[in-house]
Structures are given as structure tokens and as C-alpha cells.
Amino acid sequence: MNTIQRIIITSGEPAGIGPDITVQIAQQSWDAELIVVADPELLTDRAKQLNLSLKLIPFDPHASLETHQPGSLKIIALPLSHPVKPGQLNVRNAEYVIRSLEIASDHCQQNITQALVTGPVHKGIINEAGIVFTGHTEFFAERSKVNQSIMLFVTPQIKVALATTHLALADVPRAITQNKLKTILRLLQLELCQKFRLTNPKILVCGLNPHAGEQGHLGREEIEIISPALQELRKEQINVIGPLPADTIFTDNRLRECDAVLAMYHDQALPVVKYMSFGHAVNVTLGLPYIRTSVDHGVALDVAGTMHADASSLAEAVKLAIKLVNPDKD
């Protein structure tokens, strides 16, 4: 049986390092067919700036699948709206970024490609262009018409999921309800079993407040929302532990005894994840009808086009995407 899969890549914000790291990973061998959605001239110019060779081949969905050849890249050509200078954002190219995400998502939903890997985008410039954009996770969930998605960070040490994603901190408590937590944890348990082949995964759950509320003295969300939700899930044989204080949940002893952690909000988890594994962590969106992975960093405008961009996280995202679409392959 042919196990070669097609992985579609979006190179993200054209003024950032997305094009740089896309060109860099194209220099490697991959046990999959890589296709990028991008402006051909953008990638060709960036390759020249990096002194790297790059042969762009128009993607033909009807052609036989073949593994990626170093120095080449299949491409779905998408013209830029305005010429790009590395490091300089331009609102006129925001639509280009969004259109690349639409094309890539649609190819996966039609099973033309089996996984999607995204480079970094700049949320600010997209919103300045008048396009409401919270983040990749929310965008792909809406595009795929799924009711619930989860942002999961996979590192060499641990898997960390988020109960809420890109919200202002003041909005987080209102967003955490018993029903939402139960829905998220059911989906997290299911995806850990299906995508990562874990049996009865053990999930540690953070409290929302300092010291997990200190028996109600520092907040009652743990008593009134989180604990009752976890109690119901345990009756369903879902292996959840908590709520636990976030300041000790990421210690070595705790992490050794679990398969994943659920944090209540973005910055409860991400500082730890990035301290542990910046450049090697992979962002995975759970709940989509296809595999989606991403880098763990931003657009790095200051090093775009300078040969100083590090492609490690994008390479890890591609590796994990290939592994997740072939979970039974050694």
C-alpha cells in the first residue's frame, strides 16, 4: 500500500521568516510530497537572498504521488497583491495570507492533501486590513464548520492543550463553563487515543486561580465549575486529575506521571512550553477533519531575508504531520 502522503504548507506572512524557513526545509529529503501555497516570485527571491537553490514545480493533483526531492518544491501559485520587502509589513498583502489559508484548508477537506502545516502569520496586520482574524485555530475551525477545536502544543517533554485560546485575560473566566470543559476534555481524550495512539491517557487539569483557588479563598471557579466537570468525566472513565495549581503542574514529577496537561488560558501554558522547547514545539489543532500542525513562533521580521531564521520548528511541524497521517508506520 502506498503510504506517501501530500502535505500542504502555507508560508505565512510574506514579509516575515515564513518564506525563508519554507525554502530551508525544501532543501531536505521528506517521506512525503510537499506542496506550498505561495507566490512563486516571493519564494524564488527569498531563496536567492539565502543563497539556496529552489526549483518550483506547479502542483498537479492528478499526478502520481512522489516523495519530496531536496532543492525542489511543488507549488500552488498565489500572486501577491503588492511586492514584498523582508521585514516590512503591508496591509495590502493581508488578503494574500488569508487566501493561502483558505486554499490549503479546502485542499485538505477535499482530501487532495492529507495534512496542513502553517508558517507564522501576523494577526495585527491582518486585522488592520479590516479582516477579523483571531488565529489559525479559530480560522480553520470555522472554515471546517466544526463545533469545537483545541490548540495542543506537542513538545519532547509533554503535550499541553488550552481550554481557551486567543482571549483577553479579563474574558477567560466567563469562557470557562462546565459544558465547555467537558466537551474539550472528551475531545482531547479522543484525539490523544486516535492521533497519538495512547491508551487511557492521563490528563492533568490546571486550576484557573492561583493555588487552584485555595479552597475558595482565591476564587470559586475550581469549586463551582472545574471540579464538578471533572467528576462527571471520571464517571465516563476519562482519566482526568485536578484541578491542580498551575505553578506546580509543570514540575518534572507531575509531568512524568501524565500524558497531557489542560491549561485554562493561553499564557498559563505558553511561557512554560516555550521555555522548555522553543523552536522544537509543534502547535497541533485537534478537532479538525484533517491534520494541521504549525510552528511555535512568530514572523520574526527582524531576521527575515538575513539567513538567520531557524527552520527547526517548521521542520518539526512537518515531521509530526507526516507521523500523524501515518500513525501506524514505524
N, C-alpha and C positions, 0 to 999 in steps of 0.2 A: 504494500500500500504506500502511495506517495505521501510522505509526511511534510513535504515542503509547503510552507505557508507564506502568504503575502502579508507583509507588514507595511502599513501606510504611515507616513511621517509628515507632520506639519512642522515647518521650521520656525514658526512663531513670528515675533516682532522683527521686521526686516532690518531695522537699524541696530538691533542687539546682536548677541552672540549666537542666536539660533541658527542662522545660515553658516556660521563658522563651524559649529560643532557638528552640523549635518554633513558638511564637506569632510570633516575629520573622520567621522565614523564610516563614511563611504570608502575610506582607504583600507578598511579591514575586510576580512572574509566573514560572511554570516551564513548560518544554516537556514536561510530564508530568503525570499525575494523582497527587497526593499524598494518602496515607491515613495517619492516625495511629492507633495503638492506645493509648488513654489514657482516663482518667476525664474525662468532659465538664466536670464542675464544676471540676475542677482547672485545666483549660486556660482556662475562662471566667474563673475568679477571677484567674488569673495575668495574663490579658490586661487585666483591669481594673486590676490593680496596675501594669501597664506603660503604661496609658493607650493601649492599642491595641484596634482593633475586631477581632472574630473571630466569624464565622458558622460554626457546626459543622453539617455535613450528614451524616446517617447513611450509611455506605457501603453501596451496593448492588452486589454483584459482577456482577449481570446487566444493569446499566445500561450504556449506551454510554459508551465512554471519552471523557474530555474533559480538556483541559489545565487546570491549576490556575488559579483566579481569585484575585487578591490579596484578602486580608481574609477568606478562607473556608478551610475545611479539611474534607475528608472524614474521618469518624471511625468506628472500631470501638470502641464504648463498652465500657470495662472498669472496673467500680467499684473504688474504693479500699477497703481494709479499714478504714482509720482516717483521719480528717481530717488534712490536712497544713498545717503552718505552715512557710513558706520558711525554710530554714537549720537545721531541727530534724529529725534522723533519727529514724525509728521502726521498730523491728524488725517491727512488725505489718504494715508495707507491703512487706516483702521478697517475699512471695508474689505480690503485685501486679506487681512488677518482673519476676519470673521468668515469670509467666503472660503478660505482654506479649511477652516474647521467644519463648515457645512459639507464640503465635498468629501472630506475624509470620513466624517460620520456616516454620510449617505453610502459611501462605498462599503463600509463595514456592515451597515444594516442590510445592504443588498447581498452580502456575503461575497462581494468581489474581492475584498481583502478581509483577513481574519483577525487583525488587531490594529490598533491605532496607537502611535507614540507621538506625543506632543512636545515641541520645544517651548521655551518660555515666551509668554506674551506680556504686554504692558497694559494692565487694566485701566490705568489712568488715562492714557492717550485714547483708548477705545471709547471710554465714557465721555471724554472731551469732544469726541467726534459726534456725540449725540446718540451713541449706541449703548443701550443699557446692557452692561456685562459685569456679572459678579465674579465669574471664574469659569474655568474649563468644566469643573464638576457639574455645576448647575446648568451650564450651556448644553452639555451632552445629555444630561438627564431630560431636559426639556425637549431637545431635538429628537430624542428616542422615545419620548412620551412614557417615561417610567415614573411611577409614583414615589419611589424612594431610591436614592443613591447614597453611597458612603465614600468618603475620602479616607483611604488607607495608605499609610506610609510603611513600606517594607524596607527594613534595614538588615544588615548581617546579624544584629543582636535581637531585634524584636519587630513585631508588626503593631502599629498604632493607628487606630481608627478615631474619627471625630464624630461626635454626636451632632455638632453644629459646625458649619464651615466658615464662610466669609460674612460674619455678622459683627456689628458694633458690639462691644462688650456689654453695653447697657441693655442690649436686646436679647442677650443669651438666656437669662433666667426665664423669660416669657416663652422662649422657643423650646424649652425642655419640659415635656409633658410625659406622663406615664405611657400614653399610647405611642408617642414618638419613640421613646426609649425601647419599648417592647418591639416595635417594628424594626428599628435599627439593629437591635441585638439578634433578632431572629434572622434577619438578612445577613448580618456579619457571620453568625454561626454557620448558615447555609453555604456562604461563599468560601469560608475557610475550609469547609469539608470538600466542596466541589472543585474549587480552583487550586487549593494548596494541599489537597489530599490528606487533611488532618482528620483524625477520628476523635469525636467528643472533645473538641478544642476547649481549653480552659481560658476564659476571658476575665481579666481583671477590669473593674469599672471604677473610674475616678469619681470622687465626690465633686460637687460644684464649688463649695465653700472651703476656706482654709480649715485644715484638720477634719475634712469631711463634715463640717458643721458643728463639731464639738458638742454632740448630743443636743443640738438645737440652739446652743448659745451663740453660734456664729452663722445662723441661717437654718431654715427648716426644710429646704428642698430635699435634703437627703432623707429626712424622716417622712415627708409627705408625698414625695414623688419618686425618688430613685429607689429607695428600699422596697416600697410596695411593688414597683415594676419588676425588680429582680426576684422578689419572692414568687411572683406569678410565673416568671420564666423558669425558675427552678422546678416548678411543678410540671413543666413541659420537658424536663430532662435537659435543659440548656445549662451548661456548666459556667455560671457567672458568679464571681466573687466581688463583694463590695457592698456599699460604696467605700472606697479606700482613700485616704488622704493623698492628694496629688504630689505632695512633697516627698513622699517615701515610696510611691508606687513604682517609680523607675529605678529603684536600687537593684543591685545585682541579685540579691537573694529573691526578691519578688519576681524579677524577670525570668530567672531560671525556672520558676515553677509555673509559668503560664505560656500560652501560645499567642496571645494578643492582649492589648490594652485598649479600652474605650475611654477617651478623654471627652470632657464635656464641651470644650471650645478650642479654637484654633491655637491660641498662644499658651494653652495649658500643656500642649504636647509638642508643638513645633520647635521651641527652643531646645528641648531635650533631644529630639530626633536629629536636629541639625548639628548640635554639639557632638552627638555620638557618631554621626555618619554623613556629614555634609559632603556632597559630591559622590556619594555612593548609595544614598537612599533613593527609592523609587516611589512615586505617587501613583497609586492604582485606584481607579474608580470602580467600586463594586455596585452591582445592581443594573448595569447596562446590558443590552443584549449582545455585546461584543467585548473583547478585551481592550482596555485602554490604560496605558501607562504613561508616565511623564517624568521629566526632570524634577529635581528638588530645589531648583534655584531660579533666580530671575533673569532679566535680559542683559545685565552687566554691560551697560552702554559704554563704560569707560575702557573696556578692553576689546570691544567689537572691532574686527578687522586688524588686530595687532599681533596675532599669533600667540596671544597669552590666554586665550579661552581654553578651559579644561572640559573636554568632552566626556569625562568619566561617568557623570550621571546619565547622560543620554545613552551611552553605551550600556550602562546597567539597565536602563529602561527598555532598550531593545532586547537585551538578553532575557529579561523577565517576561516580556511579551511573547517571545519565542517559546519559552518554557511553559507559559500558561496556555498557549494554544496547542501545545503538545504535552499535556501533563503526564502522560504515561510513557513518554520517551525518555530513555536514560540520557 
